[in-house]
Amino acid sequence: MEFRASAEVYQPAFSAMDRTRRCVDPFLNAAFAGSSLATLECKLRYVPIVMPENMRARYPARSKLRRKERLYDCAPILNYDVFVGGTFEDQLQEYLRGIAFSAPHLVAFGASPQQVEDFRAILAGALARIMIERPDQKRH
């Protein structure tokens, strides 16, 4: 399984969203590659939408399964306020919550129940691992 991420984000939330993405993406790619998901032939493209309430009508959630392309576009709406004023831990939790919406759709690409469970387990453990490793902080 291949994981890629981007975002549609309103400027005040961009910095926090970008920092969160830069921490989560490498972790998930490594975790997926080291699990049963490594053999699942599909792409998960995560493009969360982080907009204030008054802009959500113009930026609706638009997740879509593209079976022939073996691609799932996961595009949920995330809580804008979390990325503007929440803690880093809250931001990670919200970002991971959005990715979790993908789990049931993996079956369309031939994922076994074990692979779906592995996906969920990786996401469930990601917050604690990333908070411990804190890849966003510089090391001396």
C-alpha positions, 0 to 999 in steps of 0.5 A: 500500500502506498500512502500520499498526503496533501491538504486543502487548508485555510492559511491560518491553519496551514503551519500546524497542518503542515507540521502534523503531515510531516510527522505522520506521513513518514511514520505511516509509510514505514509502518505500512511497509513493515506490516501485512499492508506492504503486499496490498496493491493500492494507493491511499491519497489523503487530502483532508480539508481544513477550512473555517465553518463559513467556508465549508460549503465551498470545500465539502468532503469528497472522498472517492473510491477509484477501483480501476486505478486502485486508489482511494481519495480520502478527503474528509473535513477536519476540525479547523479550530484544532489546527488554529489553536489546539495542541500538537497532540490534538492536531495529530489525533485529528489528522489520524482520525481523518485517515481512519475513515479509509479503513473500510474501503481497503476491502474494495482492493482485496484487503483481508480482515487481518490487513484492515485490522493491521491498518487500524492498529497502526493508526491506533498506535501512531499518536503515542509513537509520534509523540514520543519520537517527536520528529518535528523537534530538532535534535542536537 
